[in-house]
Amino acid sequence: MSVSSLVQIGNDTVDLNKPCDVVTALRKVKLSVVTGGIAQTVRLDGEEVTFTKANLTALNALIVEYEAACARASGKTSRGRARRARWG
């Protein structure tokens, strides 16, 4: 039995083995949610999640995860995020 690596992200069907395509689809979802305030559904690994403005943090985390996978797949080294300093 073969497991499909195709997933539905918003209106796009993408291959999980192509993380750069996943990042592009996730960014479209984020743009749609942020600009229109509408909910967007993502189906990944047998789970379905609907993103709204209320859970953009989770969507951002998913984008970061697939950006890192995309960088690895492209042979690029991922740079760490800038650290924030707080001066009191």
LINLIN-V196618 format. One record per helix or strand. SS is the DSSP state (H for helix, E for strand). FROM is the first residue (numbers start at 1). LEN is the number of residues. If there is no record, write none. Layout:
((SS & FROM & LEN) (SS & FROM & LEN))
This chain:
((E & 6 & 4) (E & 12 & 4) (H & 19 & 18) (E & 40 & 5) (E & 47 & 5) (H & 53 & 21))
